[in-house]
Amino acid sequence: CAAVLDCADKSIVYALESAVIQWSRQVQLVLKRESSQPLRQGESPTPKAELDFWKSRSEDLEYIYDQLSAVKARGVARLLDRIQSSYFPAFQAMFRDVRAALTEARDIHTHLTPLSRHLELLESLEFPEVKPRLRPLLHVVCLIWATCESYRCPGRLTVLLQELCNLLIQQASNYLSPEGLLRSEVEESQRKLHVAVDTLSFFKQVFQDRREHLRTYFKENQEVREWDFQSSLVFERLDGFLGRLLKVQDLLKTTLDFHQLGKLEFSGIRGNALSRQVQQMYDGFQEMYGVFLESSYDCLDPQSTELENDLCEFNQRVEDLDRRLGTVFSQAFDDAPDLEHAFKLLDIAGKLLERPLVAQDVSEKYLLLIQAFIQDLDTVRAIYSQRVQEEAELGRSVTRGFGWRQLWYQEGCNLLLLYLQNGYGGSVIFSKKRKRNLLA
């Protein structure tokens, strides 16, 4: 060896060893690359980035492997071995690492490739059509987990699942058009939000279902590897987006409720005064909602605090309106001259009476209304029974004269039952059986 060293040009040996060091550094940079890097940097990649990463990694490593297997590289390795250079083991380790990484990258790329067809289909669909494709998509993900040992580790799968969430968030956001969501017709925006919330929630449900049935994807003699990672690792961003959708949904529900104020008119002694109060509330609400109409921020971005700030002030002012509205409805019920007018008030008030703060103020009125209603039903039933008995003795029929009243009370019963089923009416028991008995 000493003779070999004496004969060798030491400058050449030094150059070769320096080249090995440089190769090793470059190769290590490639080997250390992870598909999770964009996520760690705060970006929001879609699954296409995962597929592209493993395709590119497979190609890069194949090129490096070919270079290390070429005649020149093998010649360098033989020379380093002959002179017993301390860099020869490093060269061998580098070659082994590249070969192992190439085998892994090829395996993963092969198994991920079938996913591309499902992703292309998903991206080509309108968002309302996405939901039926989510179960087949996660079915393929489960197959990848069960059949690709190289990909069967939580760190890699959670990257793919997070990217799937990013894709769905992207599609949902494009579908909802955040720049116009609060400016469009409220009913249409609500419909779109319902579709988005339902689809994203369904994705989480399918994930949980496939997680619970993961063992069905493994062969009998194969060791089952469960998804033992926390769901929060996958759904953190999706949950944040869903939370924002629900807040916007609640805002639009409030808006739809208060749009009814523009249609309310009251009768009775204080009818005109109450109607003016309600009109003032409606005008005030329109001004409050105008803040959102004039906003320039993305109302669907969970990272934006501007909507949160506007909502906080908006909700405080809505609470004040709810309390004032509860007082108005309470006075309107007091002014109702009879049950028929009270029923009409229930009907025109609609969803406004279901708002919690409003319901607190008018709940006692329901009790009084129900009690008065039952008393009237008992009176009508007694009069009706008496007339039937009297007319029966004379061979006559009185049902025609009471038909309209029975129909009116039937409608009243249905309306009261609706409010009772929604949790109103306190301890008063007004069952369907009693209604049938009263109208028998």
Contacts in CASP RR format, 6 or more apart in sequence:
PFRMAT RR
TARGET T0000
AUTHOR 0000-0000-0000
METHOD contacts of the structure
MODEL  1
CAAVLDCADKSIVYALESAVIQWSRQVQLVLKRESSQPLRQGESPTPKAE
LDFWKSRSEDLEYIYDQLSAVKARGVARLLDRIQSSYFPAFQAMFRDVRA
ALTEARDIHTHLTPLSRHLELLESLEFPEVKPRLRPLLHVVCLIWATCES
YRCPGRLTVLLQELCNLLIQQASNYLSPEGLLRSEVEESQRKLHVAVDTL
SFFKQVFQDRREHLRTYFKENQEVREWDFQSSLVFERLDGFLGRLLKVQD
LLKTTLDFHQLGKLEFSGIRGNALSRQVQQMYDGFQEMYGVFLESSYDCL
DPQSTELENDLCEFNQRVEDLDRRLGTVFSQAFDDAPDLEHAFKLLDIAG
KLLERPLVAQDVSEKYLLLIQAFIQDLDTVRAIYSQRVQEEAELGRSVTR
GFGWRQLWYQEGCNLLLLYLQNGYGGSVIFSKKRKRNLLA
1 82 0 8 1.000
1 83 0 8 1.000
1 84 0 8 1.000
4 82 0 8 1.000
4 83 0 8 1.000
5 13 0 8 1.000
5 83 0 8 1.000
8 79 0 8 1.000
8 83 0 8 1.000
13 79 0 8 1.000
13 83 0 8 1.000
13 85 0 8 1.000
16 76 0 8 1.000
16 79 0 8 1.000
16 80 0 8 1.000
17 80 0 8 1.000
17 85 0 8 1.000
17 87 0 8 1.000
19 76 0 8 1.000
20 76 0 8 1.000
20 80 0 8 1.000
20 87 0 8 1.000
20 90 0 8 1.000
20 91 0 8 1.000
20 94 0 8 1.000
21 87 0 8 1.000
23 68 0 8 1.000
23 91 0 8 1.000
23 94 0 8 1.000
24 90 0 8 1.000
24 91 0 8 1.000
24 94 0 8 1.000
27 64 0 8 1.000
27 94 0 8 1.000
27 97 0 8 1.000
27 98 0 8 1.000
30 57 0 8 1.000
30 60 0 8 1.000
30 61 0 8 1.000
30 64 0 8 1.000
31 97 0 8 1.000
31 98 0 8 1.000
31 101 0 8 1.000
33 53 0 8 1.000
33 57 0 8 1.000
35 49 0 8 1.000
35 50 0 8 1.000
35 53 0 8 1.000
35 54 0 8 1.000
35 156 0 8 1.000
35 159 0 8 1.000
36 155 0 8 1.000
36 159 0 8 1.000
38 45 0 8 1.000
38 49 0 8 1.000
39 45 0 8 1.000
39 159 0 8 1.000
39 162 0 8 1.000
39 163 0 8 1.000
44 166 0 8 1.000
44 169 0 8 1.000
44 170 0 8 1.000
44 237 0 8 1.000
45 163 0 8 1.000
45 166 0 8 1.000
46 119 0 8 1.000
46 163 0 8 1.000
46 164 0 8 1.000
46 166 0 8 1.000
46 167 0 8 1.000
46 170 0 8 1.000
47 115 0 8 1.000
47 119 0 8 1.000
47 160 0 8 1.000
47 163 0 8 1.000
47 164 0 8 1.000
47 167 0 8 1.000
48 116 0 8 1.000
48 119 0 8 1.000
49 163 0 8 1.000
50 112 0 8 1.000
50 159 0 8 1.000
50 160 0 8 1.000
50 163 0 8 1.000
51 109 0 8 1.000
51 112 0 8 1.000
51 113 0 8 1.000
51 115 0 8 1.000
51 116 0 8 1.000
51 119 0 8 1.000
54 105 0 8 1.000
54 108 0 8 1.000
54 109 0 8 1.000
54 112 0 8 1.000
55 109 0 8 1.000
57 101 0 8 1.000
57 105 0 8 1.000
57 109 0 8 1.000
58 102 0 8 1.000
58 105 0 8 1.000
58 106 0 8 1.000
58 108 0 8 1.000
58 109 0 8 1.000
61 98 0 8 1.000
61 101 0 8 1.000
61 102 0 8 1.000
61 105 0 8 1.000
62 102 0 8 1.000
62 106 0 8 1.000
64 98 0 8 1.000
64 102 0 8 1.000
65 98 0 8 1.000
65 99 0 8 1.000
65 102 0 8 1.000
67 73 0 8 1.000
68 94 0 8 1.000
68 95 0 8 1.000
68 98 0 8 1.000
76 91 0 8 1.000
77 88 0 8 1.000
77 91 0 8 1.000
77 92 0 8 1.000
77 95 0 8 1.000
80 87 0 8 1.000
80 88 0 8 1.000
80 91 0 8 1.000
81 88 0 8 1.000
104 150 0 8 1.000
107 148 0 8 1.000
107 149 0 8 1.000
107 150 0 8 1.000
107 151 0 8 1.000
108 148 0 8 1.000
108 150 0 8 1.000
108 151 0 8 1.000
108 156 0 8 1.000
111 144 0 8 1.000
111 147 0 8 1.000
111 148 0 8 1.000
111 150 0 8 1.000
111 151 0 8 1.000
112 144 0 8 1.000
112 148 0 8 1.000
112 151 0 8 1.000
114 140 0 8 1.000
115 137 0 8 1.000
115 140 0 8 1.000
115 141 0 8 1.000
115 144 0 8 1.000
118 133 0 8 1.000
118 136 0 8 1.000
118 137 0 8 1.000
118 140 0 8 1.000
119 137 0 8 1.000
119 167 0 8 1.000
121 133 0 8 1.000
122 130 0 8 1.000
122 133 0 8 1.000
122 137 0 8 1.000
122 167 0 8 1.000
122 171 0 8 1.000
123 167 0 8 1.000
123 171 0 8 1.000
125 133 0 8 1.000
126 175 0 8 1.000
127 171 0 8 1.000
127 172 0 8 1.000
127 174 0 8 1.000
127 175 0 8 1.000
127 195 0 8 1.000
127 196 0 8 1.000
127 199 0 8 1.000
128 175 0 8 1.000
128 195 0 8 1.000
128 199 0 8 1.000
130 168 0 8 1.000
130 171 0 8 1.000
130 199 0 8 1.000
131 198 0 8 1.000
131 199 0 8 1.000
131 202 0 8 1.000
134 199 0 8 1.000
134 202 0 8 1.000
134 203 0 8 1.000
134 206 0 8 1.000
135 206 0 8 1.000
137 164 0 8 1.000
138 203 0 8 1.000
138 206 0 8 1.000
138 207 0 8 1.000
138 210 0 8 1.000
139 210 0 8 1.000
141 157 0 8 1.000
141 160 0 8 1.000
141 161 0 8 1.000
141 164 0 8 1.000
141 210 0 8 1.000
142 210 0 8 1.000
142 214 0 8 1.000
142 217 0 8 1.000
143 217 0 8 1.000
144 151 0 8 1.000
145 151 0 8 1.000
145 152 0 8 1.000
145 157 0 8 1.000
145 214 0 8 1.000
145 217 0 8 1.000
145 225 0 8 1.000
145 227 0 8 1.000
146 152 0 8 1.000
146 214 0 8 1.000
146 217 0 8 1.000
146 218 0 8 1.000
146 222 0 8 1.000
151 157 0 8 1.000
152 225 0 8 1.000
154 227 0 8 1.000
154 228 0 8 1.000
154 229 0 8 1.000
154 233 0 8 1.000
155 229 0 8 1.000
157 227 0 8 1.000
157 229 0 8 1.000
158 229 0 8 1.000
158 233 0 8 1.000
158 234 0 8 1.000
161 207 0 8 1.000
161 234 0 8 1.000
162 233 0 8 1.000
162 234 0 8 1.000
162 237 0 8 1.000
164 203 0 8 1.000
165 203 0 8 1.000
165 234 0 8 1.000
165 235 0 8 1.000
165 237 0 8 1.000
165 238 0 8 1.000
166 237 0 8 1.000
168 199 0 8 1.000
168 200 0 8 1.000
168 203 0 8 1.000
168 238 0 8 1.000
169 200 0 8 1.000
169 237 0 8 1.000
169 238 0 8 1.000
169 241 0 8 1.000
172 196 0 8 1.000
172 199 0 8 1.000
172 200 0 8 1.000
172 241 0 8 1.000
172 245 0 8 1.000
173 300 0 8 1.000
175 192 0 8 1.000
175 195 0 8 1.000
175 196 0 8 1.000
176 189 0 8 1.000
176 192 0 8 1.000
176 193 0 8 1.000
176 196 0 8 1.000
176 300 0 8 1.000
178 298 0 8 1.000
178 299 0 8 1.000
178 300 0 8 1.000
178 301 0 8 1.000
179 298 0 8 1.000
181 189 0 8 1.000
181 192 0 8 1.000
181 193 0 8 1.000
181 248 0 8 1.000
181 299 0 8 1.000
181 300 0 8 1.000
182 189 0 8 1.000
182 248 0 8 1.000
182 251 0 8 1.000
182 252 0 8 1.000
182 292 0 8 1.000
182 293 0 8 1.000
182 295 0 8 1.000
182 299 0 8 1.000
183 293 0 8 1.000
186 252 0 8 1.000
186 255 0 8 1.000
186 256 0 8 1.000
186 259 0 8 1.000
187 256 0 8 1.000
189 252 0 8 1.000
190 249 0 8 1.000
190 252 0 8 1.000
190 253 0 8 1.000
190 256 0 8 1.000
193 245 0 8 1.000
193 248 0 8 1.000
193 249 0 8 1.000
193 252 0 8 1.000
194 249 0 8 1.000
196 245 0 8 1.000
197 242 0 8 1.000
197 245 0 8 1.000
197 246 0 8 1.000
197 249 0 8 1.000
200 238 0 8 1.000
200 241 0 8 1.000
200 242 0 8 1.000
200 245 0 8 1.000
201 242 0 8 1.000
203 238 0 8 1.000
204 235 0 8 1.000
204 238 0 8 1.000
207 231 0 8 1.000
207 234 0 8 1.000
208 231 0 8 1.000
211 226 0 8 1.000
211 227 0 8 1.000
214 224 0 8 1.000
214 226 0 8 1.000
214 227 0 8 1.000
215 224 0 8 1.000
215 226 0 8 1.000
218 224 0 8 1.000
218 225 0 8 1.000
232 239 0 8 1.000
237 302 0 8 1.000
240 302 0 8 1.000
241 300 0 8 1.000
241 302 0 8 1.000
243 302 0 8 1.000
244 299 0 8 1.000
244 300 0 8 1.000
244 301 0 8 1.000
244 302 0 8 1.000
244 307 0 8 1.000
245 300 0 8 1.000
247 307 0 8 1.000
247 311 0 8 1.000
248 299 0 8 1.000
248 300 0 8 1.000
248 307 0 8 1.000
251 292 0 8 1.000
251 311 0 8 1.000
251 314 0 8 1.000
254 318 0 8 1.000
255 289 0 8 1.000
256 351 0 8 1.000
257 351 0 8 1.000
257 352 0 8 1.000
257 355 0 8 1.000
258 281 0 8 1.000
258 282 0 8 1.000
258 285 0 8 1.000
258 318 0 8 1.000
258 321 0 8 1.000
258 352 0 8 1.000
260 348 0 8 1.000
260 349 0 8 1.000
260 350 0 8 1.000
260 351 0 8 1.000
260 352 0 8 1.000
261 278 0 8 1.000
261 279 0 8 1.000
261 281 0 8 1.000
261 282 0 8 1.000
261 285 0 8 1.000
261 325 0 8 1.000
261 352 0 8 1.000
262 278 0 8 1.000
262 279 0 8 1.000
262 282 0 8 1.000
263 348 0 8 1.000
264 275 0 8 1.000
264 278 0 8 1.000
264 348 0 8 1.000
264 349 0 8 1.000
265 271 0 8 1.000
265 275 0 8 1.000
265 348 0 8 1.000
266 272 0 8 1.000
266 274 0 8 1.000
266 275 0 8 1.000
266 278 0 8 1.000
266 332 0 8 1.000
266 335 0 8 1.000
266 345 0 8 1.000
267 335 0 8 1.000
267 336 0 8 1.000
267 337 0 8 1.000
267 341 0 8 1.000
268 335 0 8 1.000
268 336 0 8 1.000
268 337 0 8 1.000
268 341 0 8 1.000
269 335 0 8 1.000
270 331 0 8 1.000
270 332 0 8 1.000
270 335 0 8 1.000
271 332 0 8 1.000
271 335 0 8 1.000
274 328 0 8 1.000
274 331 0 8 1.000
274 332 0 8 1.000
274 335 0 8 1.000
277 324 0 8 1.000
277 328 0 8 1.000
278 325 0 8 1.000
278 328 0 8 1.000
281 321 0 8 1.000
281 324 0 8 1.000
281 325 0 8 1.000
284 321 0 8 1.000
285 318 0 8 1.000
285 321 0 8 1.000
288 314 0 8 1.000
288 317 0 8 1.000
288 318 0 8 1.000
289 314 0 8 1.000
291 310 0 8 1.000
291 314 0 8 1.000
292 299 0 8 1.000
292 310 0 8 1.000
292 314 0 8 1.000
295 306 0 8 1.000
295 307 0 8 1.000
295 310 0 8 1.000
297 304 0 8 1.000
297 306 0 8 1.000
297 307 0 8 1.000
298 304 0 8 1.000
299 307 0 8 1.000
301 307 0 8 1.000
319 357 0 8 1.000
322 355 0 8 1.000
322 356 0 8 1.000
322 357 0 8 1.000
322 358 0 8 1.000
323 357 0 8 1.000
323 361 0 8 1.000
325 352 0 8 1.000
325 355 0 8 1.000
325 358 0 8 1.000
326 357 0 8 1.000
326 358 0 8 1.000
326 360 0 8 1.000
326 361 0 8 1.000
326 362 0 8 1.000
327 361 0 8 1.000
329 345 0 8 1.000
329 349 0 8 1.000
329 352 0 8 1.000
329 353 0 8 1.000
329 358 0 8 1.000
329 361 0 8 1.000
329 362 0 8 1.000
329 365 0 8 1.000
330 361 0 8 1.000
330 362 0 8 1.000
330 365 0 8 1.000
332 345 0 8 1.000
333 342 0 8 1.000
333 345 0 8 1.000
333 362 0 8 1.000
333 365 0 8 1.000
333 368 0 8 1.000
333 369 0 8 1.000
334 365 0 8 1.000
336 342 0 8 1.000
336 345 0 8 1.000
339 369 0 8 1.000
339 372 0 8 1.000
339 373 0 8 1.000
339 376 0 8 1.000
340 408 0 8 1.000
342 369 0 8 1.000
343 411 0 8 1.000
343 412 0 8 1.000
343 415 0 8 1.000
346 353 0 8 1.000
346 415 0 8 1.000
346 419 0 8 1.000
347 415 0 8 1.000
352 358 0 8 1.000
353 359 0 8 1.000
353 362 0 8 1.000
353 419 0 8 1.000
354 422 0 8 1.000
359 424 0 8 1.000
363 424 0 8 1.000
363 425 0 8 1.000
363 426 0 8 1.000
366 419 0 8 1.000
366 424 0 8 1.000
366 425 0 8 1.000
366 426 0 8 1.000
367 425 0 8 1.000
367 426 0 8 1.000
367 428 0 8 1.000
369 416 0 8 1.000
370 416 0 8 1.000
370 420 0 8 1.000
370 425 0 8 1.000
370 428 0 8 1.000
370 430 0 8 1.000
371 428 0 8 1.000
373 412 0 8 1.000
373 416 0 8 1.000
374 430 0 8 1.000
374 438 0 8 1.000
376 409 0 8 1.000
377 409 0 8 1.000
377 413 0 8 1.000
377 438 0 8 1.000
377 439 0 8 1.000
378 438 0 8 1.000
380 402 0 8 1.000
380 405 0 8 1.000
380 409 0 8 1.000
381 438 0 8 1.000
381 439 0 8 1.000
381 440 0 8 1.000
384 398 0 8 1.000
384 402 0 8 1.000
387 398 0 8 1.000
387 402 0 8 1.000
388 398 0 8 1.000
391 397 0 8 1.000
391 398 0 8 1.000
406 439 0 8 1.000
409 438 0 8 1.000
409 439 0 8 1.000
410 439 0 8 1.000
413 435 0 8 1.000
413 438 0 8 1.000
413 439 0 8 1.000
416 430 0 8 1.000
417 430 0 8 1.000
417 432 0 8 1.000
417 435 0 8 1.000
419 425 0 8 1.000
420 428 0 8 1.000
420 430 0 8 1.000
END
